[in-house]
């Protein structure tokens, strides 16, 4: 369920503050361990790039989490952003009434 009054925390922030910093890892070390470029990782951490399924599998393997965890964080942000952008359009759509 999406929060009503604030944007969900982006996965890059979770990655930085809940994983990198507590473990004392830097971007260069994590990028190398994941087999991705530092630019790709930096863009994720700065919220300029989304978590893809490939990235989710890499993060899940390295941190012993699940790909669903990382994709769920990304999905929440994507849904929130889309809702904020198109809210008035969505409100114009009238639900189909059931025949019952």
N, CA, C and O atoms as a Tinker XYZ file with bonds, in Angstrom:
   400  protein
     1  N      0.840000   -1.177000    0.000000    73     2
     2  CA     0.000000    0.000000    0.000000    64     1     3
     3  C      0.887000    1.243000    0.000000    63     2     4     5
     4  O      1.844000    1.347000    0.768000    81     3
     5  N      0.552000    2.160000   -0.860000    73     3     6
     6  CA     1.331000    3.389000   -0.968000    64     5     7
     7  C      0.984000    4.362000    0.145000    63     6     8     9
     8  O     -0.176000    4.467000    0.543000    81     7
     9  N      1.985000    5.072000    0.649000    73     7    10
    10  CA     1.678000    6.120000    1.632000    64     9    11
    11  C      0.872000    7.227000    0.961000    63    10    12    13
    12  O      1.064000    7.505000   -0.222000    81    11
    13  N     -0.011000    7.846000    1.695000    73    11    14
    14  CA    -0.866000    8.896000    1.122000    64    13    15
    15  C     -0.214000   10.274000    1.143000    63    14    16    17
    16  O     -0.459000   11.093000    0.258000    81    15
    17  N      0.605000   10.528000    2.139000    73    15    18
    18  CA     1.079000   11.892000    2.341000    64    17    19
    19  C      2.549000   12.126000    2.010000    63    18    20    21
    20  O      3.055000   13.229000    2.212000    81    19
    21  N      3.234000   11.117000    1.511000    73    19    22
    22  CA     4.642000   11.292000    1.163000    64    21    23
    23  C      5.067000   10.272000    0.120000    63    22    24    25
    24  O      4.476000    9.199000   -0.010000    81    23
    25  N      6.100000   10.633000   -0.611000    73    23    26
    26  CA     6.657000    9.714000   -1.604000    64    25    27
    27  C      7.381000    8.587000   -0.865000    63    26    28    29
    28  O      8.071000    8.842000    0.122000    81    27
    29  N      7.232000    7.350000   -1.331000    73    27    30
    30  CA     7.975000    6.255000   -0.701000    64    29    31
    31  C      9.483000    6.496000   -0.792000    63    30    32    33
    32  O      9.963000    7.172000   -1.701000    81    31
    33  N     10.195000    5.947000    0.138000    73    31    34
    34  CA    11.646000    6.080000    0.128000    64    33    35
    35  C     12.213000    5.350000   -1.084000    63    34    36    37
    36  O     11.938000    4.166000   -1.279000    81    35
    37  N     12.999000    6.043000   -1.897000    73    35    38
    38  CA    13.581000    5.394000   -3.079000    64    37    39
    39  C     14.547000    4.277000   -2.695000    63    38    40    41
    40  O     15.199000    4.353000   -1.653000    81    39
    41  N     14.644000    3.249000   -3.522000    73    39    42
    42  CA    15.536000    2.132000   -3.203000    64    41    43
    43  C     16.994000    2.551000   -3.064000    63    42    44    45
    44  O     17.736000    1.944000   -2.291000    81    43
    45  N     17.416000    3.569000   -3.792000    73    43    46
    46  CA    18.796000    4.038000   -3.662000    64    45    47
    47  C     19.107000    4.570000   -2.277000    63    46    48    49
    48  O     20.212000    4.387000   -1.768000    81    47
    49  N     18.130000    5.230000   -1.667000    73    47    50
    50  CA    18.330000    5.723000   -0.292000    64    49    51
    51  C     18.409000    4.561000    0.694000    63    50    52    53
    52  O     19.241000    4.560000    1.601000    81    51
    53  N     17.543000    3.584000    0.510000    73    51    54
    54  CA    17.584000    2.386000    1.363000    64    53    55
    55  C     18.944000    1.712000    1.209000    63    54    56    57
    56  O     19.575000    1.338000    2.198000    81    55
    57  N     19.383000    1.561000   -0.016000    73    55    58
    58  CA    20.669000    0.930000   -0.285000    64    57    59
    59  C     21.804000    1.683000    0.403000    63    58    60    61
    60  O     22.670000    1.074000    1.032000    81    59
    61  N     21.795000    2.993000    0.283000    73    59    62
    62  CA    22.876000    3.798000    0.874000    64    61    63
    63  C     22.853000    3.747000    2.402000    63    62    64    65
    64  O     23.860000    3.426000    3.033000    81    63
    65  N     21.697000    4.066000    2.995000    73    63    66
    66  CA    21.643000    4.271000    4.444000    64    65    67
    67  C     21.410000    3.009000    5.268000    63    66    68    69
    68  O     21.738000    2.977000    6.454000    81    67
    69  N     20.852000    1.978000    4.656000    73    67    70
    70  CA    20.580000    0.743000    5.401000    64    69    71
    71  C     21.585000   -0.370000    5.095000    63    70    72    73
    72  O     21.679000   -1.349000    5.836000    81    71
    73  N     22.333000   -0.217000    4.001000    73    71    74
    74  CA    23.268000   -1.274000    3.613000    64    73    75
    75  C     24.707000   -0.764000    3.489000    63    74    76    77
    76  O     25.589000   -1.230000    4.211000    81    75
    77  N     24.950000    0.178000    2.591000    73    75    78
    78  CA    26.322000    0.629000    2.361000    64    77    79
    79  C     26.970000    1.211000    3.612000    63    78    80    81
    80  O     28.016000    0.741000    4.057000    81    79
    81  N     26.341000    2.233000    4.170000    73    79    82
    82  CA    26.949000    2.921000    5.315000    64    81    83
    83  C     27.151000    2.011000    6.528000    63    82    84    85
    84  O     28.246000    1.992000    7.091000    81    83
    85  N     26.129000    1.256000    6.949000    73    83    86
    86  CA    26.349000    0.387000    8.120000    64    85    87
    87  C     27.437000   -0.665000    7.908000    63    86    88    89
    88  O     28.120000   -1.065000    8.851000    81    87
    89  N     27.590000   -1.108000    6.657000    73    87    90
    90  CA    28.603000   -2.128000    6.373000    64    89    91
    91  C     29.963000   -1.539000    6.029000    63    90    92    93
    92  O     30.931000   -2.278000    5.845000    81    91
    93  N     30.044000   -0.221000    5.941000    73    91    94
    94  CA    31.309000    0.424000    5.621000    64    93    95
    95  C     31.768000    0.203000    4.195000    63    94    96    97
    96  O     32.965000    0.249000    3.913000    81    95
    97  N     30.830000   -0.037000    3.292000    73    95    98
    98  CA    31.163000   -0.233000    1.881000    64    97    99
    99  C     31.104000    1.095000    1.135000    63    98   100   101
   100  O     30.290000    1.961000    1.454000    81    99
   101  N     31.973000    1.246000    0.140000    73    99   102
   102  CA    31.852000    2.421000   -0.715000    64   101   103
   103  C     31.296000    1.998000   -2.075000    63   102   104   105
   104  O     31.167000    0.809000   -2.369000    81   103
   105  N     30.975000    2.982000   -2.883000    73   103   106
   106  CA    30.355000    2.703000   -4.184000    64   105   107
   107  C     31.250000    1.858000   -5.082000    63   106   108   109
   108  O     30.780000    0.954000   -5.772000    81   107
   109  N     32.525000    2.159000   -5.065000    73   107   110
   110  CA    33.462000    1.414000   -5.918000    64   109   111
   111  C     33.476000   -0.069000   -5.541000    63   110   112   113
   112  O     33.435000   -0.939000   -6.411000    81   111
   113  N     33.535000   -0.346000   -4.245000    73   111   114
   114  CA    33.561000   -1.738000   -3.777000    64   113   115
   115  C     32.276000   -2.473000   -4.135000    63   114   116   117
   116  O     32.315000   -3.609000   -4.610000    81   115
   117  N     31.130000   -1.819000   -3.906000    73   115   118
   118  CA    29.866000   -2.476000   -4.200000    64   117   119
   119  C     29.693000   -2.690000   -5.695000    63   118   120   121
   120  O     29.268000   -3.765000   -6.121000    81   119
   121  N     30.012000   -1.692000   -6.488000    73   119   122
   122  CA    29.881000   -1.840000   -7.943000    64   121   123
   123  C     30.722000   -3.023000   -8.435000    63   122   124   125
   124  O     30.258000   -3.826000   -9.244000    81   123
   125  N     31.948000   -3.124000   -7.945000    73   123   126
   126  CA    32.814000   -4.237000   -8.345000    64   125   127
   127  C     32.228000   -5.580000   -7.914000    63   126   128   129
   128  O     32.237000   -6.542000   -8.683000    81   127
   129  N     31.722000   -5.643000   -6.693000    73   127   130
   130  CA    31.148000   -6.896000   -6.188000    64   129   131
   131  C     29.913000   -7.312000   -6.976000    63   130   132   133
   132  O     29.664000   -8.501000   -7.173000    81   131
   133  N     29.137000   -6.319000   -7.428000    73   131   134
   134  CA    27.920000   -6.614000   -8.172000    64   133   135
   135  C     28.179000   -6.844000   -9.660000    63   134   136   137
   136  O     27.334000   -7.396000  -10.365000    81   135
   137  N     29.348000   -6.420000  -10.131000    73   135   138
   138  CA    29.653000   -6.546000  -11.560000    64   137   139
   139  C     28.944000   -5.500000  -12.402000    63   138   140   141
   140  O     28.578000   -5.759000  -13.549000    81   139
   141  N     28.749000   -4.310000  -11.826000    73   139   142
   142  CA    28.133000   -3.206000  -12.559000    64   141   143
   143  C     29.072000   -2.006000  -12.511000    63   142   144   145
   144  O     30.035000   -1.986000  -11.744000    81   143
   145  N     28.781000   -1.011000  -13.337000    73   143   146
   146  CA    29.641000    0.173000  -13.342000    64   145   147
   147  C     29.342000    1.062000  -12.136000    63   146   148   149
   148  O     28.251000    1.024000  -11.567000    81   147
   149  N     30.330000    1.855000  -11.769000    73   147   150
   150  CA    30.122000    2.826000  -10.695000    64   149   151
   151  C     29.085000    3.862000  -11.096000    63   150   152   153
   152  O     28.332000    4.348000  -10.253000    81   151
   153  N     29.041000    4.203000  -12.383000    73   151   154
   154  CA    28.052000    5.172000  -12.859000    64   153   155
   155  C     26.645000    4.628000  -12.632000    63   154   156   157
   156  O     25.776000    5.338000  -12.127000    81   155
   157  N     26.424000    3.392000  -12.998000    73   155   158
   158  CA    25.101000    2.769000  -12.800000    64   157   159
   159  C     24.708000    2.789000  -11.325000    63   158   160   161
   160  O     23.585000    3.158000  -10.983000    81   159
   161  N     25.627000    2.393000  -10.460000    73   159   162
   162  CA    25.339000    2.377000   -9.029000    64   161   163
   163  C     25.100000    3.793000   -8.507000    63   162   164   165
   164  O     24.168000    4.022000   -7.737000    81   163
   165  N     25.922000    4.722000   -8.915000    73   163   166
   166  CA    25.766000    6.109000   -8.478000    64   165   167
   167  C     24.405000    6.663000   -8.870000    63   166   168   169
   168  O     23.766000    7.355000   -8.078000    81   167
   169  N     23.959000    6.368000  -10.077000    73   167   170
   170  CA    22.654000    6.847000  -10.535000    64   169   171
   171  C     21.517000    6.228000   -9.723000    63   170   172   173
   172  O     20.516000    6.891000   -9.451000    81   171
   173  N     21.664000    4.984000   -9.343000    73   171   174
   174  CA    20.655000    4.343000   -8.485000    64   173   175
   175  C     20.636000    5.028000   -7.119000    63   174   176   177
   176  O     19.572000    5.360000   -6.597000    81   175
   177  N     21.815000    5.235000   -6.549000    73   175   178
   178  CA    21.903000    5.856000   -5.227000    64   177   179
   179  C     21.346000    7.277000   -5.232000    63   178   180   181
   180  O     20.796000    7.723000   -4.225000    81   179
   181  N     21.477000    7.986000   -6.333000    73   179   182
   182  CA    20.987000    9.357000   -6.436000    64   181   183
   183  C     19.536000    9.431000   -6.918000    63   182   184   185
   184  O     18.990000   10.523000   -7.073000    81   183
   185  N     18.914000    8.278000   -7.155000    73   183   186
   186  CA    17.518000    8.262000   -7.577000    64   185   187
   187  C     17.309000    8.622000   -9.028000    63   186   188   189
   188  O     16.201000    8.985000   -9.424000    81   187
   189  N     18.345000    8.530000   -9.819000    73   187   190
   190  CA    18.244000    8.878000  -11.239000    64   189   191
   191  C     18.122000    7.664000  -12.138000    63   190   192   193
   192  O     17.973000    7.798000  -13.352000    81   191
   193  N     18.185000    6.490000  -11.555000    73   191   194
   194  CA    18.042000    5.252000  -12.313000    64   193   195
   195  C     17.237000    4.279000  -11.462000    63   194   196   197
   196  O     17.416000    4.194000  -10.247000    81   195
   197  N     16.359000    3.561000  -12.117000    73   195   198
   198  CA    15.506000    2.603000  -11.423000    64   197   199
   199  C     16.244000    1.287000  -11.185000    63   198   200   201
   200  O     17.212000    0.958000  -11.870000    81   199
   201  N     15.758000    0.558000  -10.204000    73   199   202
   202  CA    16.232000   -0.805000   -9.968000    64   201   203
   203  C     15.580000   -1.692000  -11.022000    63   202   204   205
   204  O     14.355000   -1.762000  -11.113000    81   203
   205  N     16.392000   -2.359000  -11.804000    73   203   206
   206  CA    15.892000   -3.293000  -12.817000    64   205   207
   207  C     15.872000   -4.697000  -12.222000    63   206   208   209
   208  O     16.469000   -4.919000  -11.168000    81   207
   209  N     15.204000   -5.646000  -12.865000    73   207   210
   210  CA    15.278000   -7.017000  -12.367000    64   209   211
   211  C     16.723000   -7.528000  -12.267000    63   210   212   213
   212  O     17.062000   -8.239000  -11.321000    81   211
   213  N     17.564000   -7.174000  -13.228000    73   211   214
   214  CA    18.962000   -7.590000  -13.178000    64   213   215
   215  C     19.651000   -7.042000  -11.925000    63   214   216   217
   216  O     20.328000   -7.777000  -11.207000    81   215
   217  N     19.473000   -5.768000  -11.680000    73   215   218
   218  CA    20.073000   -5.156000  -10.490000    64   217   219
   219  C     19.496000   -5.776000   -9.224000    63   218   220   221
   220  O     20.225000   -6.012000   -8.260000    81   219
   221  N     18.200000   -6.039000   -9.222000    73   219   222
   222  CA    17.556000   -6.638000   -8.051000    64   221   223
   223  C     18.155000   -8.008000   -7.736000    63   222   224   225
   224  O     18.391000   -8.325000   -6.570000    81   223
   225  N     18.401000   -8.817000   -8.756000    73   223   226
   226  CA    19.024000  -10.125000   -8.524000    64   225   227
   227  C     20.436000   -9.974000   -7.975000    63   226   228   229
   228  O     20.840000  -10.721000   -7.084000    81   227
   229  N     21.182000   -9.019000   -8.497000    73   227   230
   230  CA    22.551000   -8.797000   -8.035000    64   229   231
   231  C     22.581000   -8.336000   -6.577000    63   230   232   233
   232  O     23.355000   -8.848000   -5.768000    81   231
   233  N     21.723000   -7.359000   -6.254000    73   231   234
   234  CA    21.659000   -6.868000   -4.872000    64   233   235
   235  C     21.188000   -7.966000   -3.921000    63   234   236   237
   236  O     21.728000   -8.117000   -2.825000    81   235
   237  N     20.188000   -8.725000   -4.339000    73   235   238
   238  CA    19.661000   -9.798000   -3.492000    64   237   239
   239  C     20.731000  -10.844000   -3.197000    63   238   240   241
   240  O     20.860000  -11.312000   -2.066000    81   239
   241  N     21.480000  -11.196000   -4.204000    73   239   242
   242  CA    22.537000  -12.201000   -4.029000    64   241   243
   243  C     23.615000  -11.685000   -3.066000    63   242   244   245
   244  O     24.043000  -12.402000   -2.161000    81   243
   245  N     24.041000  -10.451000   -3.269000    73   243   246
   246  CA    25.127000   -9.897000   -2.464000    64   245   247
   247  C     24.710000   -9.678000   -1.010000    63   246   248   249
   248  O     25.460000  -10.004000   -0.091000    81   247
   249  N     23.515000   -9.126000   -0.804000    73   247   250
   250  CA    23.086000   -8.776000    0.551000    64   249   251
   251  C     22.219000   -9.848000    1.212000    63   250   252   253
   252  O     21.719000   -9.643000    2.318000    81   251
   253  N     22.037000  -10.991000    0.542000    73   251   254
   254  CA    21.212000  -12.081000    1.069000    64   253   255
   255  C     19.791000  -11.604000    1.381000    63   254   256   257
   256  O     19.235000  -11.876000    2.445000    81   255
   257  N     19.229000  -10.883000    0.406000    73   255   258
   258  CA    17.833000  -10.456000    0.488000    64   257   259
   259  C     17.105000  -11.160000   -0.657000    63   258   260   261
   260  O     17.531000  -12.228000   -1.096000    81   259
   261  N     16.034000  -10.583000   -1.132000    73   259   262
   262  CA    15.326000  -11.154000   -2.277000    64   261   263
   263  C     15.215000  -10.105000   -3.386000    63   262   264   265
   264  O     15.219000   -8.906000   -3.107000    81   263
   265  N     15.116000  -10.549000   -4.632000    73   263   266
   266  CA    14.893000   -9.586000   -5.706000    64   265   267
   267  C     13.558000   -8.865000   -5.524000    63   266   268   269
   268  O     13.421000   -7.697000   -5.889000    81   267
   269  N     12.589000   -9.560000   -4.964000    73   267   270
   270  CA    11.277000   -8.948000   -4.737000    64   269   271
   271  C     11.363000   -7.759000   -3.778000    63   270   272   273
   272  O     10.623000   -6.787000   -3.930000    81   271
   273  N     12.248000   -7.829000   -2.807000    73   271   274
   274  CA    12.441000   -6.707000   -1.889000    64   273   275
   275  C     12.841000   -5.459000   -2.668000    63   274   276   277
   276  O     12.228000   -4.403000   -2.511000    81   275
   277  N     13.861000   -5.578000   -3.502000    73   275   278
   278  CA    14.372000   -4.427000   -4.252000    64   277   279
   279  C     13.370000   -3.949000   -5.290000    63   278   280   281
   280  O     13.175000   -2.745000   -5.457000    81   279
   281  N     12.730000   -4.885000   -5.992000    73   279   282
   282  CA    11.736000   -4.489000   -6.997000    64   281   283
   283  C     10.500000   -3.891000   -6.342000    63   282   284   285
   284  O      9.865000   -3.003000   -6.910000    81   283
   285  N     10.158000   -4.365000   -5.160000    73   283   286
   286  CA     9.019000   -3.795000   -4.438000    64   285   287
   287  C      9.266000   -2.341000   -4.062000    63   286   288   289
   288  O      8.371000   -1.506000   -4.185000    81   287
   289  N     10.472000   -2.036000   -3.605000    73   287   290
   290  CA    10.813000   -0.651000   -3.296000    64   289   291
   291  C     10.699000    0.223000   -4.539000    63   290   292   293
   292  O     10.161000    1.328000   -4.486000    81   291
   293  N     11.213000   -0.286000   -5.664000    73   291   294
   294  CA    11.159000    0.474000   -6.902000    64   293   295
   295  C      9.722000    0.631000   -7.391000    63   294   296   297
   296  O      9.339000    1.705000   -7.852000    81   295
   297  N      8.938000   -0.416000   -7.294000    73   295   298
   298  CA     7.544000   -0.360000   -7.736000    64   297   299
   299  C      6.763000    0.678000   -6.946000    63   298   300   301
   300  O      5.968000    1.423000   -7.519000    81   299
   301  N      6.979000    0.735000   -5.641000    73   299   302
   302  CA     6.277000    1.724000   -4.824000    64   301   303
   303  C      6.575000    3.145000   -5.292000    63   302   304   305
   304  O      5.665000    3.967000   -5.400000    81   303
   305  N      7.837000    3.435000   -5.569000    73   303   306
   306  CA     8.215000    4.778000   -6.026000    64   305   307
   307  C      7.624000    5.056000   -7.405000    63   306   308   309
   308  O      7.113000    6.148000   -7.652000    81   307
   309  N      7.691000    4.085000   -8.293000    73   307   310
   310  CA     7.169000    4.260000   -9.649000    64   309   311
   311  C      5.658000    4.478000   -9.629000    63   310   312   313
   312  O      5.149000    5.352000  -10.330000    81   311
   313  N      4.944000    3.694000   -8.835000    73   311   314
   314  CA     3.493000    3.868000   -8.727000    64   313   315
   315  C      3.143000    5.240000   -8.156000    63   314   316   317
   316  O      2.243000    5.908000   -8.665000    81   315
   317  N      3.837000    5.662000   -7.115000    73   315   318
   318  CA     3.592000    6.966000   -6.501000    64   317   319
   319  C      3.800000    8.080000   -7.524000    63   318   320   321
   320  O      2.948000    8.954000   -7.682000    81   319
   321  N      4.927000    8.042000   -8.211000    73   319   322
   322  CA     5.245000    9.088000   -9.184000    64   321   323
   323  C      4.206000    9.127000  -10.306000    63   322   324   325
   324  O      3.786000   10.202000  -10.734000    81   323
   325  N      3.802000    7.962000  -10.774000    73   323   326
   326  CA     2.807000    7.896000  -11.836000    64   325   327
   327  C      1.466000    8.442000  -11.354000    63   326   328   329
   328  O      0.806000    9.188000  -12.076000    81   327
   329  N      1.066000    8.082000  -10.154000    73   327   330
   330  CA    -0.191000    8.581000   -9.602000    64   329   331
   331  C     -0.164000   10.098000   -9.471000    63   330   332   333
   332  O     -1.146000   10.766000   -9.795000    81   331
   333  N      0.944000   10.643000   -9.003000    73   331   334
   334  CA     1.020000   12.099000   -8.851000    64   333   335
   335  C      0.948000   12.798000  -10.208000    63   334   336   337
   336  O      0.349000   13.867000  -10.323000    81   335
   337  N      1.542000   12.212000  -11.216000    73   335   338
   338  CA     1.564000   12.808000  -12.553000    64   337   339
   339  C      0.200000   12.749000  -13.225000    63   338   340   341
   340  O     -0.183000   13.692000  -13.919000    81   339
   341  N     -0.537000   11.668000  -13.036000    73   339   342
   342  CA    -1.775000   11.433000  -13.791000    64   341   343
   343  C     -3.039000   11.392000  -12.937000    63   342   344   345
   344  O     -4.085000   10.944000  -13.407000    81   343
   345  N     -2.960000   11.845000  -11.712000    73   343   346
   346  CA    -4.085000   11.740000  -10.782000    64   345   347
   347  C     -5.398000   12.273000  -11.365000    63   346   348   349
   348  O     -6.427000   11.602000  -11.289000    81   347
   349  N     -5.364000   13.475000  -11.943000    73   347   350
   350  CA    -6.611000   14.064000  -12.457000    64   349   351
   351  C     -7.186000   13.235000  -13.603000    63   350   352   353
   352  O     -8.405000   13.125000  -13.741000    81   351
   353  N     -6.319000   12.655000  -14.420000    73   351   354
   354  CA    -6.803000   11.782000  -15.497000    64   353   355
   355  C     -7.470000   10.540000  -14.919000    63   354   356   357
   356  O     -8.526000   10.123000  -15.395000    81   355
   357  N     -6.860000    9.951000  -13.899000    73   355   358
   358  CA    -7.409000    8.738000  -13.294000    64   357   359
   359  C     -8.749000    9.021000  -12.627000    63   358   360   361
   360  O     -9.646000    8.177000  -12.649000    81   359
   361  N     -8.887000   10.194000  -12.038000    73   359   362
   362  CA   -10.138000   10.538000  -11.363000    64   361   363
   363  C    -11.302000   10.695000  -12.345000    63   362   364   365
   364  O    -12.460000   10.582000  -11.944000    81   363
   365  N    -11.022000   10.947000  -13.591000    73   363   366
   366  CA   -12.064000   11.087000  -14.616000    64   365   367
   367  C    -12.612000    9.738000  -15.070000    63   366   368   369
   368  O    -13.686000    9.676000  -15.668000    81   367
   369  N    -11.894000    8.676000  -14.795000    73   367   370
   370  CA   -12.320000    7.337000  -15.216000    64   369   371
   371  C    -13.384000    6.833000  -14.255000    63   370   372   373
   372  O    -13.171000    6.791000  -13.043000    81   371
   373  N    -14.503000    6.458000  -14.791000    73   371   374
   374  CA   -15.615000    5.941000  -13.990000    64   373   375
   375  C    -15.550000    4.419000  -13.947000    63   374   376   377
   376  O    -15.427000    3.772000  -14.987000    81   375
   377  N    -15.631000    3.852000  -12.762000    73   375   378
   378  CA   -15.575000    2.391000  -12.633000    64   377   379
   379  C    -16.760000    1.721000  -13.335000    63   378   380   381
   380  O    -17.862000    2.267000  -13.380000    81   379
   381  N    -16.511000    0.539000  -13.875000    73   379   382
   382  CA   -17.549000   -0.279000  -14.476000    64   381   383
   383  C    -18.436000   -0.808000  -13.355000    63   382   384   385
   384  O    -17.941000   -1.401000  -12.397000    81   383
   385  N    -19.725000   -0.598000  -13.470000    73   383   386
   386  CA   -20.663000   -1.087000  -12.463000    64   385   387
   387  C    -20.951000   -2.560000  -12.727000    63   386   388   389
   388  O    -21.154000   -2.968000  -13.870000    81   387
   389  N    -20.966000   -3.342000  -11.673000    73   387   390
   390  CA   -21.232000   -4.774000  -11.854000    64   389   391
   391  C    -22.725000   -4.971000  -12.154000    63   390   392   393
   392  O    -23.561000   -4.153000  -11.770000    81   391
   393  N    -23.037000   -6.058000  -12.839000    73   391   394
   394  CA   -24.408000   -6.352000  -13.245000    64   393   395
   395  C    -25.214000   -6.960000  -12.094000    63   394   396   397
   396  O    -26.429000   -7.121000  -12.214000    81   395
   397  N    -24.569000   -7.292000  -11.007000    73   395   398
   398  CA   -25.244000   -7.960000   -9.893000    64   397   399
   399  C    -26.104000   -7.045000   -9.145000    63   398   400
   400  O    -26.743000   -7.452000   -8.175000    81   399
